[in-house]
Amino acid sequence: MSSFAGYFDVSGTAGWVAIGITAITTLLTLSGMAYMLLALAGARQFLRGLRRKKLVEGFAPALTLLKPVKGVDPEMMTAFRSHCTQEYDGEYEIIFGVSSLQDAAVAAVHQLQEEFPARTIRLIECPQRLGANGKVSNLAQMLPHAEHGFVIVNDSDIVVSPKYLAHVMGEFAPARTEGREHKPVGLVTAPYRGCAGRSVWSRLEAMGISTDFFAGVISALRLEGGMNFALGSTLAVKREALEAAGGFAPLVDYLADDYEIGVRVAKSGYSVALCREIVETEVENYSFDGFWQHQLRWLRAMKSSRSAGYFGLMVTYSLPWAMLNCVASGFALWSFSLLSLVLLLRSTVALSIGVGLLRDRQVLRDFWLLPLRDSLALLLWLWSYADDTVLWRGERFRLAKGKLHSIAAKS
C-alpha cells in the first residue's frame, strides 16, 4: 500500500477503493496486452496468407454487382468509375437500385452510362419499403434482376483497384481449396480503410477503422479458426449460398445486415473468406455529434448482434485502462512502466496493421490522436450500455436482437 502514500488515505474507504480500481485496471491492462499480442500474431498469419495467394488463371465467372444508392456523395462518381474499369476476364454487369426515380443519384447513374456505353449498367427502381433497413429492402428487390450466379454487394462510396473483381472472385476458385477438406466458399468479404475528411472527428473514425476494427477482425479469425461473419465493404456471394441463407428478404429489419448475412451463410454449410483486396470508403466530415451518433450506432449494432463477444471488447481498450491505472495507483513507478509497455504495444499494432497491412498512410499523419481515439472508444463502449436506441437517417430506433424497431416521435 506504500505506493498510495500522500495520494490516498489507505486506511479509509477511499484507499481501499483505490486499491480495488488499481487491481481491476491492472487486470484489464494485462488482458489488453495479451489481446494486442494476439492481434499481432493474427496480422502475421494474415500477411503470410496474402503472400501465398496468387491470381488463379482462367477463373473468371460472370457476376452481377448490386449497388443500392441514395442521394449523392462527394466522391461517389470516383467510386462508380472504379467499378467500370476492372481488369477482369469475365462478364459482369452493374445494377444500381434506387427507392425513387426522383433520387439525386439517378442523374449520376445516367452520367456513368454515358461515360461507359460498352459496360452493362442498369438502373432499377425499388418502390417498396420492405423493412426498416432501406438498403436491404432495395437489395431484395434488385436481386431478381441479377442475371448471373455470383453477386457482389458494396456501398456507393467504395473505391476499388482495377484488380478488385479478379481478387475477390479468385477466392471462389476450386484451385484455392484442392486437397483440403472443408466447407466450400459461399461468401467473400474484403478489408477496408477509411479516407478521412478534414475534421478531427472524421480522422478519429478513420483511425479507428485501420488501427482497431481490423485488428479485431484478424483476432477473431485466429480465435475462431476462420471468418464467421462478413464486412459491409464487400459481400460477394454465390447465389446458391445466398438462397441457402434465406436471401436478403429476412434481413430487411436488421441494422448490421452485413454481419448477419455472413453469419447465415456460415451456418448454411459454407465458409466465409477474407480476400487480399483492400478497398477504401469515404468517411464523412463529421461534427462531434455526428461522430458520436455514428460510433454509438455501430457499437450498439454489435452489442445487439453479438452480446457476449461485445462485452469482451472491454479488454481491447488497454491504453485508457493503463492511464486510469496510473491515477488509481497514485502514479506509482510500476504503473508508468506498465503504461510504457502498453503504449509500445498499441503503437506496434497501429503501425503494423494500419500502415503495414492496410497501407493507410493517414495513420502516420494522425498518430498523435491515438490516445484520444482509444479514450473516446472506451467512453462510447460504456455509454452503449445506457440504452438500446440508435439514430439512423434522421429516425430513432430501438435495437432488439439486431433488429430495428421504429420509435414513434412524441407529438
N, C-alpha and C positions, 0 to 999 in steps of 0.2 A: 504493500500500500504506500510505500515511501514515495512512489512516483507522483502521488497526488498531493504531496505536502505543499502548502502555500497556494493551492488551487481549489481544493475541496476539503471540507471538514469530514475526513473519512470516518470519524466516529459517529457521525449523524446519518440521517436518511439520505441526504444529497450525496454523500460519499459512497454509500452502497449502491445508489442509483448509477453513479458514475462508473463504478466497478462493473455493474451489470451491462451498461451500454458498451463499455470497453470490451468486455468479453464477447458480446454479440457482434459488434463491428469487426473485431479481430477474426472471429469465425467466418463472417461473411466475406471479409477481405481475402482470407486464405482460400476460401472456396472460389472466389472470383479469380484468383491467381491460377488455381487448378483449371478453371474453365478456359482461361486465356491460353494456357499450355495445350489444352485440347484443341482449341481453335487453330493454333499454330501447327499442330500435328495434322489437323484436317486440311489446312491450307497446303501443306507439303504433299499430302496424299493426292489432293485435287490437282496440284500442279504436275505431279508425276503422271496422273491420268491424262492430262491435256497433252503432255509431250508424246504419249503413246498413240494418241488419236491422230489419224490421217484421213483425209477425204477419201471416201470409198468411190472408186471409179465405176461409172456405168450405172449407179443407183440414183435415179432422179425421178421419182414417181410424180404424177400430176397432182396438183394440190389447189386448194382454194384458200385465199386469205380473207378472213372476215374482219372487217373494221367498223364497229359501231361508232358513230360520231355524233357530237352535239356541240354546236357553236364552233367558233374559230379561235384557235390558239396561235400565239405569235409565231412559233416555228413549225406550224402544222404542215405547211407545204414542203418544207425541207424533209420532214419525216415521210410524207407521202411519196416524194420523189425517190427517196432511198429505197423504197419497196418496188419501184418501177424500173430500176436499173440493176437488177440482180444478174449475177453471173451464174445462171442455173440452167442446166441442160434440159430439164423437164418443162412441161407445160404448167403454167399457173395463171389463175385469174384472181382479181381483186374485187371483192364485193363490199361496198360501203352501205351501211344501214342508218337511216335517219327516222326519227319518230314523225316528222312532218316535212313535207317538201318546201315549207317556208323557212326551214332552218338555214342559218347563215352558212353552214358547212356545205350546202348543196352547190353553191357557186364555186367553192374550192374544188369539189369533185369534178364539176364540169370543166374547170380550167385544167385539171390533171388529164382528163380525157382528151382535151385538145393538144396538150403537150406530148402525150404518148398514144397516138392513134393506133399503133400496132399492138398495144397491150390491151388485154381483155379487162376492162374496168366497168363494173356495173353499179348502179345506184338503186337501192331497194327502199321503198317506204314501209315503215313498220308502225302502223297506226294504233295497234292495240297496246294497252298498258296492262301487261300480264301480272305484274307484281311491283313491289317497292323498288327493286333494282332495275332502272330503266335500261341500262346497258345489257343485262342478261335478257330482259324482255325483248330487246331488239335482236339479240343473237338467236333466240328461239324462233323468231320469225324469218331470220336470214338463212338459217341452216337448210331449209328445204330447197333453197335456190342454188346451193353449192353443188357443182357437177362432179366433183372428184372425191376419191376415197380417203384423202387426208385434208384436214382443215387446220389452219393456223389462226389464232386469235391474238391480237395485241392492240394496245390503245393508240389513239390518233397521234400522240406526241412521241411515239417510239421511233428513234432514228437507228438504222441498222447499216452494217457494212455490205459491200457487194456480194460477199460470200455467205450472207445470213441464211438464205434458204438451203444452200449446199451443206452448211454446218449443222443446221437444225435437222434436216431430213436425213443426213448421214447417220444419225443415232438410231434410225429405224432399220438400217441396212442389216440383212442377215449376217454379213461378214463380221459385224461387231460382236455377235454372240455365238459364233460357231464353236463347237466343242465345250460349251458351257450349259449347265442345266439350271435354268432359272426362268422366270416369267418373261413372256415376250414384251417388248417395249410397246406400251399403249399411248404414252404421252411424253413429250419432250418439253422442257422448260429451259429458261436461259437466265444467267446472271445479268445484273444491270447496275449502272451507276447513274447518278443524278447530275444534270447540268444546272448549276445554281444560278439564281438571279442575283441582283445586286444587294438585296437586303441581307442583313446578318442572319435573319430567321430562315431565309431560303438557303443560305450557306450552311447553317446548322443542320437542316434537314438532309442536304446532300452529303454532309459529313457523316451523319448517322447511317445513311444507306451504305456507304462504302466501308466504314470502319466498324460498324456494329451489326447491322442487319445481316450482311452476307457472312460475317463471322459466325452468326447464329445458324445460318443455313448449312455451312460446311461442318459445324459442330454436330448438328442434327444428323447429317449424312454419316458421320463417323459413329455416333452413338446408336443410331437406328439401323445401321448397315445398308443405307440407301435412302432415296427420296420417297417419302410417303405423302407428299403434298406438292403443290405447284406454285410458281411465281407468276404474277399477272403480266410481267414483261413479255412473256411468250407462252402460249398454250397451243402446242402443236399436237394434234391427236388423230389417231386412226378413227375413222367413222364407226367401225365395229366396236372399238373400245369405248367411244363416247356413247353409243347406243346401249352397251352393257352397263354403263354407269348411270343410265337414265336420261341422257341428253341434257340440254340446257333448261328445259321447262321446270324441273323440280327446284331450280336454283334461283328463281325469279324474286324470291324474298330474302336471299342471303346477301349480307354485306361483303364478306370475304369469299366471293364466288370462285376466285382463282384457287385459293386454298382448298375449297370444298370439292371442286371438280378433280383436283389431284388426289384427294383422299378417296373419292368414289371410284376413280379409275384403278387406283391401287387395290381397293377392296374387291374389284371385279375380276381379279386374276391377272392383271397386267402390271408391269413395272413402270416407274416414272424415271426418266433420265434427265440429267443436267448436262447441257451441251457446252461446248467450248466458246460459243459466240457470246460476246458481251455487248449488250445493247445499251442505248442511252435514252433517258427520259428527261423531259424538261421539268424542273422544279419551280413551282410558282413563286413569284417575287412577293413572298408573304409579309404581312404585318405580323406583330406579335400575336394578335388574336387569331388570325388565320392559321399561323403555325401551330398554336396551342390546340385549336379545334381539330386540325388535320391529324396531328400526332395522337390526340386523345381518341379520335375515331379509329385510327389504325390500331392502337393498343386495345381498345375495348372490343374491337372485332376479333383480335387474337384471344383475348380473355374469354369471350363468349364461345369461341370455336374450340379452344384447347386449354381449358381452365387449369389443369394440373401442370402442364408444361409452362403456362404463362406465369404461374406462381413461382416457378423455378427461375424466372428471369431475375429475381432479386439478387442472385449471386453474380450476375454479369455486370453489376454496377460497382465494380471493385474500387475504382478511383474515388468516387464520393464517399464510399464506406471507409476507405483509408483516411480521407480527410476528416471525417467525423471521428474516427478512431483517435486521431491526434488530439482533437479537442477534448474528447471524453477521458483520455489518459492523462490530462494535464500537461500536454505537449512533452511527454516523456521521450527520451532519446530513441528508445527502441521503436516507438511509433513512427518517428521520422524515417528510420531505416526501412520499416515496412512500407511506408508511403513511397520511398525512393524506388524500392523493388517493383511496386505496383505501377508506378509511372513509367519505369523502364519497360515492363511487360506490355502495358497498354500502348505505349508508343510503338513497340515492335509489332503488335497486332495491327495497329492502324496503318503502319507503313508497309508491312508485308502483304496484307490483304487489300487495303485500299489502293496503294500505289503499285505493289508488285503483281497482284492478281488482276485487279480491276482496271489497272492503268489509269487511275484517276489522279491527275496532277493537281486538282483543286485541293486535295488532302494536304499537300505541301504548303500551298498558299494559306490555308485556313487552319493549319496545325495548332496554332495558339488558342483556337476556340475549343479544343478537345475537352479540357476540364469543365468549361461552361456547358458544352453539349451533354456530357455524361451526367452532370449535376441536374440539369433540366430533365434528362431522361428518367432519373430516379424520382424526381418530383412528379412527373407525369405518370409513372407507373403507380406510385402511391395514390395519386388522385383518381386514377382509373377505377379504383375500388369504391369511390364515393357513391356512384350510381351506375346504371346501365344505359344511359341515354347518349345519343350522338346527334350532331348537327351535320346534315348532308344535303347539299344542293338547296340550302335555304329552308329545309324542313327538318323538324326534330323527330327522332325515332327512339323507341326503346328496343334494346337488343335482348333476345332470349334464345339461347342455344344457336347463336349465329344468325338468327332471322330478324328482319326489321319489322317493327310494328309501329305504325304511324301514331303520333301523339297529337290529338286534335288541339288546335290553338284555342285558348280561352277567349271568350268574347268579352 
